[in-house]
Amino acid sequence: MDDLTLASRFSRFLAALVDMLVIMIPSGLVFWLMVSVFGFTFDVENQKVDIELQIVSLVVSFGLFFLINYKRLRDNGQTLGKEVLGVKIVNLQGELIPINQLIAKRLVPFWLFPLVPVVGGVLNIVNLLFIFGKPRRCIHDLIGGSQVIAINKTKHMDLQ
């Protein structure tokens, strides 16, 4: 691919926001059901949350992500949000990344950063702040050998 136009930071942000909202709504419903109907503990004030509730929430969120996005990622290098915003994930040559590599090298690190005890939040922020570098690649992009490019100029928001 000769003409690789990096996706704007704003397009990447909006795509991530769409992906998050699509997952949060049904995940939030499952979380609410587990707390209010099944009696699991969720006490923010005392920082007490049942481990089962945490595990089920993670499994439901990851499951929904894959249910919604696996085929898109495999076939086009896109999540639903990236599809809506006209951007996709490719390697540095502009080619699609095989799905197993995309998951292992790009998605898993992105998901694991926030789960690291004590420093997870800081790791996640540092990961995301890398987008402000000239190559517009987060740490999970560097680990995965990926970049996000614009594929549809009419949908792509060209705000740096």
PyMOL commands that set and color helices and strands:
alter all, ss='L'
color gray80, all
select helices_A, chain A and resi 9-36+51-76+80-85+99-115+120-132+139-144
alter helices_A, ss='H'
color red, helices_A
select strands_A, chain A and resi 42-43+48-49+87-91+146-150
alter strands_A, ss='S'
color yellow, strands_A
deselect
rebuild
show_as cartoon
